[in-house]
Amino acid sequence: MRITMIGSGYVGLVSGACFSDFGHNVICVDHDQEKIALLQKGVMPIYEPGLADMVANNVKAGRLSFSNDLASSVKDADAVFIAVGTPSRRGDGHADLSYVFAAAKEIAASVSDNTVVVDKSTVPVGTGDEVERIIREIAPDKKIWVASNPEFLREGAAIGDFKRPDRIVIGTENPEAREIMQEIYRPLYLNQSPILFTSRRSAELIKYASNAFLATKITFINEMADLCEAVGGDVQDVARGIGADNRIGSKFLHAGPGYGGSCFPKDTLALLKTAENFATPLRVVESVVTANNIRKRAMARKVLQAIGKDMRGQKIGLLGLTFKPNTDDMRDAPSLALIQGLEDAGAIIHAYDPEGMVQARPLLPNVIFEDEPYKVAEKAEALVIVTEWDAFRALDLKRIAGLLKTPLLLDLRNIYTEEEAKKAGLVYHGIGRPHAG
């Protein structure tokens, strides 16, 4: 199949590379000329494990290419995927659909007959209807069908998620579009990945509902962690106990400093705005958004209370800046609110992250970035683990205790145990554990 992917960001690039790896011919298009020039040289604009090699292999095989020319790239495509950004609009939280609609206009002007246009971007209910209206207005005589195919990729595990999905959701009631989409996903169907065909509006809602539910699980276990600290329970035991129930499941029950990233924060807000437009309150989701924002701000207070002294001009070391490991994504990362709160208290922040420091520098102009973890700890009042990178799971805790000004470890991801830290000479504070705080 001939596939054109409009947008060469995270979703577009990963999806395009994986489709080409299945044997399809894929063109990834982006108006950002610098990004396309880098991709043509084999330089990835994002960090995702395995992506660079996959792109290189499929470019070499002639199945994957990159272009700034949308018109020529969509002309002979069997399917054109729209995978552009839908960020939250400033001020009101609605999803900004300007890039989606601009892409639809350009596609309609150049695409040939018998083509399916697929919304891969995360979009509110009814967006596909508007994309179809735009295309019909510009190209009323062309046989073009509009479908929804939301992505469910986790940053840091995106290639595995694409190739071994729990399900493939395709929103279309058109038989021609359905046939094309089945052929595109045929390699996954042969691997027995279930394809769920729904209406277009149901598919759009499935994406938002999925992310809102996962955000709810994270927020729930974080609140249980607070209760565990108050009553002397252990949140990890609680998570294992409830996660063993197959009606609940163990995933997304890891207590921490709050969720962040490119999806959960903006998608929960967009879902609330959709519900507001249709006069259908979503009280649970409202509470999740509020609780998560409060939690991220509360992490700075947790650190300062553990230190228990005036921090003006004093050093605090941070390990991890990205919202999760195996990505360089800083969008809505809990570290941002944490650092702001610590800097407001007068602290000087030294930080290290294996992949996120390039993205973090413009967002954190006052932070001093180090090139390895142990420099972060030198003469610091405390060392704070913010992101659970594998590189932080086997640190020399005795060495860290000797480097710190005050031997205090605040583990916001529960990588270590109090026994391990105490044996190394450290005072330990975790999340949701009996002696935490």
Sequence and secondary structure as in RCSB ss.txt:
>XXXX:A:sequence
MRITMIGSGYVGLVSGACFSDFGHNVICVDHDQEKIALLQKGVMPIYEPGLADMVANNVKAGRLSFSNDLASSVK
DADAVFIAVGTPSRRGDGHADLSYVFAAAKEIAASVSDNTVVVDKSTVPVGTGDEVERIIREIAPDKKIWVASNP
EFLREGAAIGDFKRPDRIVIGTENPEAREIMQEIYRPLYLNQSPILFTSRRSAELIKYASNAFLATKITFINEMA
DLCEAVGGDVQDVARGIGADNRIGSKFLHAGPGYGGSCFPKDTLALLKTAENFATPLRVVESVVTANNIRKRAMA
RKVLQAIGKDMRGQKIGLLGLTFKPNTDDMRDAPSLALIQGLEDAGAIIHAYDPEGMVQARPLLPNVIFEDEPYK
VAEKAEALVIVTEWDAFRALDLKRIAGLLKTPLLLDLRNIYTEEEAKKAGLVYHGIGRPHAG
>XXXX:A:secstr
 EEEEE  SHHHHHHHHHHHHTT EEEEE S HHHHHHHHTT  SS  TTHHHHHHHHHHTTSEEEES HHHHHT
T SEEEE     B TTT  B  HHHHHHHHHHHHH  SSEEEEE S   TTHHHHHHHHHHHH TTS EEEEE  
    TTSHHHHHHS S EEEE   HHHHHHHHHHTHHHHHTT  EEEE HHHHHHHHHHHHHHHHHHHHHHHHHH
HHHHHHT  HHHHHHHHHTSTTT STT    S   SSSHHHHHHHHHHHHHHTT   HHHHHHHHHHHHHHHHHH
HHHHHHH S  TT EEEEE  SSSSS    TT HHHHHHHHHHHTT EEEEE TTTHHHHTTT TT EE SSHHH
HHTT S EEE S  GGGTT  HHHHHHH SS EEEETT  S HHHHHHTT EEE SS TT  
